[in-house]
Amino acid sequence: MTPTSPGGIFLSAQGRAPRIPSVVGTVVLVVIAALYEDLVSGTLHWITGWIVYPVLFYAGACVLSKRLHDRGRSGWWAALILASIVAVWPHPAGFLDFLFFLVVIWALVELAIMPGEQGTNRYGVNPLAGPISPSAAADPHP
């Protein structure tokens, strides 16, 4: 399972993920959450929510962590981002929610617009870098 495969991006927080798979993964999770909110209601929503929301939260933490790693940041920042999303979902109301909304805007710029770190960082190799040949790995100065 590669870090950017569907199973890898949603089930593991290890490694790095480039912008496109991260944004696609985030959109998929938001669409699933919105459809769940719209289609399931009442007692069924209360009962199934104990399963659906933790799964979405875990998958979201994995996607965010991989993208944060690509930016050279700790995956623990995903906790602040997810808490902010929960606070403003489905619409912000009040000053505190405005602050959480600013965190969401920061995350949008940081993770969806800014490129990942070039080269290898402490979380792994650049996912956009091509495969390294054995001779290039052995001799860093050709």
MARZA-263247 format. One record per residue (C-alpha): residue number from 1; x, y, z; residue in three letters; chain. Coordinates in Angstrom, 1 decimal, always signed. Example, Ala and Ser with C-alpha at 12.3 -4.5 7.8 and 13.67 -1.06 7.14 Angstrom:
<rs>
    n      xx      yy      zz  res  chain
    1   +12.3    -4.5    +7.8  ALA      A
    2   +13.7    -1.1    +7.1  SER      A
</rs>
This chain:
<rs>
    n      xx      yy      zz  res  chain
    1    +0.0    +0.0    +0.0  MET      A
    2    +1.6    +3.3    -1.1  THR      A
    3    +1.2    +6.5    +0.9  PRO      A
    4    -0.9    +8.1    -1.8  THR      A
    5    -3.1    +5.0    -2.7  SER      A
    6    -6.7    +5.2    -1.5  PRO      A
    7    -6.0    +2.8    +1.4  GLY      A
    8    -2.7    +4.4    +2.2  GLY      A
    9    -3.9    +8.0    +2.3  ILE      A
   10    -7.0    +7.2    +4.5  PHE      A
   11    -5.5    +4.5    +6.8  LEU      A
   12    -2.0    +5.6    +7.6  SER      A
   13    -0.5    +8.8    +9.0  ALA      A
   14    +3.1    +7.8    +8.1  GLN      A
   15    +5.0    +9.4    +5.3  GLY      A
   16    +4.2   +12.3    +3.0  ARG      A
   17    +1.5   +13.1    +0.4  ALA      A
   18    +1.5   +15.7    -2.3  PRO      A
   19    -1.3   +18.3    -2.8  ARG      A
   20    -3.5   +16.6    -5.4  ILE      A
   21    -4.1   +13.3    -3.6  PRO      A
   22    -4.5   +15.2    -0.3  SER      A
   23    -7.1   +17.6    -1.6  VAL      A
   24    -9.0   +14.8    -3.4  VAL      A
   25    -9.0   +12.8    -0.2  GLY      A
   26   -10.2   +15.8    +1.8  THR      A
   27   -13.0   +16.5    -0.7  VAL      A
   28   -14.1   +12.9    -0.6  VAL      A
   29   -14.3   +13.0    +3.2  LEU      A
   30   -16.2   +16.3    +3.3  VAL      A
   31   -18.7   +15.0    +0.7  VAL      A
   32   -19.2   +11.8    +2.7  ILE      A
   33   -19.8   +13.8    +5.8  ALA      A
   34   -22.2   +16.2    +4.1  ALA      A
   35   -24.1   +13.3    +2.5  LEU      A
   36   -24.3   +11.5    +5.8  TYR      A
   37   -25.6   +14.7    +7.5  GLU      A
   38   -28.2   +15.2    +4.8  ASP      A
   39   -29.4   +11.7    +4.3  LEU      A
   40   -29.4   +10.2    +7.8  VAL      A
   41   -31.5   +11.8   +10.6  SER      A
   42   -33.1   +11.1   +13.9  GLY      A
   43   -32.3    +8.0   +15.9  THR      A
   44   -30.5    +6.3   +13.0  LEU      A
   45   -28.1    +9.3   +12.9  HIS      A
   46   -27.5    +9.1   +16.6  TRP      A
   47   -26.8    +5.4   +16.5  ILE      A
   48   -24.7    +5.3   +13.4  THR      A
   49   -22.8    +8.5   +14.2  GLY      A
   50   -20.9    +6.6   +16.9  TRP      A
   51   -19.3    +4.7   +14.0  ILE      A
   52   -19.3    +7.1   +11.1  VAL      A
   53   -17.8   +10.1   +12.8  TYR      A
   54   -14.8    +8.4   +14.4  PRO      A
   55   -14.0    +6.7   +11.0  VAL      A
   56   -14.2   +10.1    +9.2  LEU      A
   57   -12.1   +11.7   +12.0  PHE      A
   58    -9.4    +9.1   +11.8  TYR      A
   59    -9.3    +9.2    +8.0  ALA      A
   60    -9.2   +13.0    +8.1  GLY      A
   61    -6.3   +12.9   +10.6  ALA      A
   62    -4.4   +10.5    +8.3  CYS      A
   63    -4.9   +12.7    +5.2  VAL      A
   64    -4.0   +15.9    +7.1  LEU      A
   65    -0.9   +14.3    +8.8  SER      A
   66    +0.5   +13.2    +5.5  LYS      A
   67    +0.1   +16.6    +3.9  ARG      A
   68    +1.5   +18.3    +7.0  LEU      A
   69    +4.5   +16.0    +6.8  HIS      A
   70    +5.0   +17.0    +3.2  ASP      A
   71    +5.1   +20.6    +4.4  ARG      A
   72    +7.6   +19.7    +7.1  GLY      A
   73    +5.2   +20.1   +10.0  ARG      A
   74    +4.2   +17.7   +12.7  SER      A
   75    +1.1   +15.6   +12.2  GLY      A
   76    -0.2   +16.8   +15.5  TRP      A
   77    -1.3   +20.1   +13.9  TRP      A
   78    -4.0   +17.9   +12.4  ALA      A
   79    -5.7   +17.9   +15.8  ALA      A
   80    -6.1   +21.7   +15.8  LEU      A
   81    -7.3   +21.7   +12.2  ILE      A
   82    -9.9   +18.9   +12.9  LEU      A
   83   -11.1   +20.6   +16.1  ALA      A
   84   -11.5   +23.8   +14.1  SER      A
   85   -13.5   +22.1   +11.4  ILE      A
   86   -15.8   +20.4   +14.0  VAL      A
   87   -16.3   +23.8   +15.7  ALA      A
   88   -17.4   +25.6   +12.5  VAL      A
   89   -19.3   +22.7   +10.9  TRP      A
   90   -21.9   +23.3    +9.3  PRO      A
   91   -21.7   +27.1    +9.8  HIS      A
   92   -19.7   +29.3   +12.2  PRO      A
   93   -21.5   +31.4   +14.8  ALA      A
   94   -19.9   +33.7   +17.3  GLY      A
   95   -16.4   +35.1   +17.9  PHE      A
   96   -14.8   +31.8   +19.0  LEU      A
   97   -16.0   +30.1   +15.8  ASP      A
   98   -14.5   +33.0   +13.8  PHE      A
   99   -11.1   +32.2   +15.3  LEU      A
  100   -11.6   +28.5   +14.4  PHE      A
  101   -12.6   +29.6   +10.9  PHE      A
  102    -9.3   +31.5   +10.7  LEU      A
  103    -7.5   +28.3   +11.5  VAL      A
  104    -9.4   +26.5    +8.7  VAL      A
  105    -8.4   +29.3    +6.3  ILE      A
  106    -4.7   +28.9    +7.4  TRP      A
  107    -4.9   +25.2    +6.8  ALA      A
  108    -6.5   +25.7    +3.4  LEU      A
  109    -3.6   +28.0    +2.3  VAL      A
  110    -0.9   +25.9    +4.0  GLU      A
  111    -2.0   +22.5    +2.8  LEU      A
  112    -3.9   +23.1    -0.5  ALA      A
  113    -1.9   +26.0    -2.0  ILE      A
  114    +1.6   +25.8    -0.7  MET      A
  115    +4.0   +23.3    -2.3  PRO      A
  116    +5.6   +20.5    -0.2  GLY      A
  117    +9.2   +20.7    +0.9  GLU      A
  118   +11.7   +19.9    -1.8  GLN      A
  119   +13.9   +16.9    -1.3  GLY      A
  120   +13.8   +14.6    +1.7  THR      A
  121   +12.7   +15.8    +5.1  ASN      A
  122   +12.4   +14.0    +8.5  ARG      A
  123    +9.1   +12.4    +7.3  TYR      A
  124   +10.5   +10.8    +4.2  GLY      A
  125   +11.3   +11.4    +0.6  VAL      A
  126    +9.5   +13.9    -1.6  ASN      A
  127    +6.5   +12.0    -3.0  PRO      A
  128    +6.9   +14.0    -6.3  LEU      A
  129   +10.5   +13.0    -6.8  ALA      A
  130   +11.2   +10.3    -9.3  GLY      A
  131   +12.7    +7.0    -8.3  PRO      A
  132   +16.3    +7.1    -7.2  ILE      A
  133   +18.7    +5.0    -9.1  SER      A
  134   +21.2    +2.9    -7.1  PRO      A
  135   +24.1    +4.8    -8.7  SER      A
  136   +22.7    +8.2    -7.7  ALA      A
  137   +22.0    +7.0    -4.2  ALA      A
  138   +25.6    +5.7    -3.9  ALA      A
  139   +27.3    +8.9    -5.3  ASP      A
  140   +25.6   +12.1    -4.2  PRO      A
  141   +28.1   +14.2    -6.3  HIS      A
  142   +28.1   +12.9    -9.9  PRO      A
</rs>
